[in-house]
Amino acid sequence: MSKITILLIDDHKLIRESWDIVLSTEPRFQVIGETSDVQEGLVLASTHKPHIILMDINMTPINGFEATKLMLKHSAQSQVIGISMHAMPAYARRMFQMGARGYVTKNSSKDELFKAIDEVLAGNKYICEEIKNIVAHQELDEESECPDMNLLSKREIEVVTHIKQGLSSKEIGQQLEISLKTVEVHRYNILKKLKLKNTAALVNFINAQGL
């Protein structure tokens, strides 16, 4: 019986090694490569055509959303499962838009990861229980804390647009002709309104929303 081949892509070596150890407990699985570099991942995907690509979302300079789209261009028969520390439905939605077939968080159990792999290989989509529970809660709670871009003012949206472009606060101030202090106030208010902890979380949210 042929093995189910798996490629691991995550920018933390310890995480990749942990995945490798977990996956090695299942005789059906074979890890054929692991990397922190998306470009190297593209070469591995093109060469080995793995059945499954486990893709971390929070990577730089190419995040997991864009990396997923690139991987599927190089290995269309592969199935991508996104793995993230963020239990945000918007991230799962964005991964599916990029072509992924599954999404699990790093809080998921080994059994759930294995289930995700089996479901995806069977032609189904898989969303982990943690995300499903959040979605169910949001549907029942009208005051859900899910980030909502509609809460932002026109100026704050302009600041978000420049953050997405990778500009510093000083550069944003120059572009919008406002002071550095004013930019920092806007950034603080943006994070507060969207209930995000830092700029990295904001950038990931922007990418997940496809803004």
C-alpha positions in Angstrom: 0.0 0.0 0.0 1.5 3.3 -1.0 2.1 6.0 1.6 0.3 9.3 1.9 3.1 11.8 1.2 3.2 15.0 3.2 5.1 18.3 2.8 5.6 20.5 5.9 5.9 24.3 5.5 6.4 26.4 8.7 8.9 29.0 9.6 9.6 27.5 13.0 11.9 24.5 13.0 10.6 23.2 16.3 7.0 23.2 14.9 8.1 21.3 11.8 10.0 18.7 13.9 6.9 18.3 16.1 4.7 17.7 13.1 7.2 15.2 11.8 7.2 13.3 15.1 3.4 13.3 15.3 2.9 12.2 11.7 5.5 9.4 12.0 3.2 7.7 14.6 0.8 6.9 11.7 2.3 4.2 9.4 0.2 5.4 6.4 2.0 8.8 6.4 5.4 9.7 5.0 6.9 13.2 5.3 8.8 13.8 2.1 10.1 17.2 3.0 10.0 20.2 5.3 11.0 23.8 5.0 10.6 27.3 6.3 11.1 28.9 2.9 8.2 29.1 0.5 10.5 29.2 -2.6 12.1 25.9 -1.4 8.7 24.6 -0.7 7.7 25.3 -4.3 10.6 23.2 -5.5 9.8 20.4 -3.2 6.1 20.5 -4.2 7.0 20.5 -7.9 9.5 17.6 -7.5 7.6 15.3 -5.1 3.9 16.2 -5.9 2.9 15.4 -2.3 -0.7 14.3 -1.5 -0.9 16.8 1.4 0.8 20.1 2.1 0.6 21.3 5.7 0.8 25.1 5.4 1.5 27.5 8.3 -0.3 30.8 7.7 1.9 33.2 9.7 5.0 33.4 7.6 7.2 36.1 6.0 7.9 37.5 3.5 5.2 35.4 1.8 2.3 34.5 4.0 0.4 31.2 4.0 -2.5 32.5 1.9 -0.3 33.6 -1.0 1.9 30.5 -0.6 -1.1 28.2 -0.9 -2.0 29.8 -4.2 1.6 29.4 -5.5 1.8 25.8 -4.3 -1.3 24.7 -6.1 0.1 26.2 -9.3 3.2 24.1 -9.0 1.4 20.9 -7.8 -2.3 21.1 -8.6 -3.0 17.6 -7.4 -1.7 18.4 -3.9 -4.2 19.2 -1.2 -3.3 22.1 1.2 -4.4 22.1 4.9 -3.8 25.4 6.6 -2.5 25.4 10.2 -2.5 28.5 12.3 -2.3 29.7 15.9 -5.3 31.9 15.1 -8.7 30.6 15.7 -10.4 33.1 13.3 -13.0 32.0 10.8 -11.9 34.8 8.5 -8.5 33.1 8.2 -10.1 29.8 7.3 -12.4 31.4 4.8 -9.4 33.1 3.1 -7.4 29.9 3.0 -10.3 28.2 1.2 -10.5 31.1 -1.2 -6.8 30.5 -2.0 -7.5 26.8 -2.8 -6.9 25.1 0.6 -9.1 22.1 1.5 -8.7 22.1 5.2 -8.0 24.3 8.2 -6.9 23.4 11.7 -5.5 25.4 14.5 -2.4 24.6 16.5 -4.7 23.8 19.4 -6.1 20.8 17.4 -5.3 17.3 18.6 -3.3 14.7 16.7 -6.4 12.8 16.0 -8.1 15.9 14.5 -5.1 16.5 12.3 -5.3 12.9 11.0 -9.0 13.3 10.5 -8.4 16.5 8.5 -6.0 14.7 6.3 -8.3 11.8 5.7 -11.3 14.0 5.0 -9.4 16.2 2.5 -8.0 13.1 0.7 -11.6 11.8 0.5 -12.5 14.9 -1.5 -14.1 16.8 1.4 -13.3 20.1 3.0 -12.4 20.1 6.7 -12.7 22.8 9.4 -11.5 22.0 12.9 -13.9 21.9 15.8 -12.4 25.0 17.4 -13.4 27.2 14.4 -16.8 25.5 14.0 -17.5 26.4 17.7 -16.5 30.0 17.2 -18.7 30.3 14.1 -21.7 28.7 16.0 -21.1 31.2 18.8 -21.0 34.2 16.5 -24.2 33.1 14.8 -25.9 33.1 18.2 -24.3 36.2 19.6 -25.3 39.4 18.0 -22.4 41.2 19.8 -19.7 38.9 18.4 -16.2 40.2 18.8 -15.3 39.2 15.3 -13.2 42.1 13.7 -15.4 44.3 11.6 -13.8 46.8 9.1 -17.1 48.8 9.1 -16.1 50.1 12.5 -13.2 52.0 11.1 -13.4 55.6 9.9 -12.4 56.7 6.4 -9.0 57.9 7.7 -8.4 54.7 9.6 -9.1 52.7 6.5 -6.5 54.8 4.6 -4.0 54.0 7.4 -4.8 50.3 7.1 -4.3 50.5 3.3 -0.8 51.9 3.8 0.0 49.4 6.6 -0.8 46.6 4.1 1.7 48.2 1.7 4.3 47.8 4.3 4.8 51.5 5.1 6.2 52.6 8.5 4.2 55.1 10.6 6.6 57.9 9.5 6.0 57.0 5.8 2.3 56.9 6.4 2.4 60.3 8.0 4.2 61.7 5.0 1.7 60.1 2.5 -1.3 61.4 4.4 0.3 64.7 5.5 -0.3 64.1 9.2 2.0 63.9 12.1 3.7 60.7 13.3 1.8 61.0 16.6 -1.5 61.1 14.8 -0.6 58.0 12.8 0.3 56.2 16.0 -3.1 57.2 17.5 -4.9 55.9 14.4 -3.0 52.6 14.6 -3.9 52.2 18.3 -7.6 52.9 17.6 -7.6 50.5 14.7 -6.3 47.7 16.8 -8.7 48.5 19.6 -11.7 48.6 17.3 -10.8 45.4 15.6 -9.8 43.7 18.9 -6.4 42.8 17.6 -3.3 42.6 19.7 -0.6 44.0 17.4 0.3 45.0 13.8 1.2 41.4 12.8 -2.4 40.3 13.7 -3.7 43.3 11.8 -1.8 42.4 8.7 -2.9 38.8 8.9 -6.5 39.9 9.3 -6.2 42.2 6.2 -4.8 39.3 4.2 -7.5 37.0 5.4 -10.2 39.4 4.4 -8.6 39.9 1.0 -8.6 43.7 1.5 
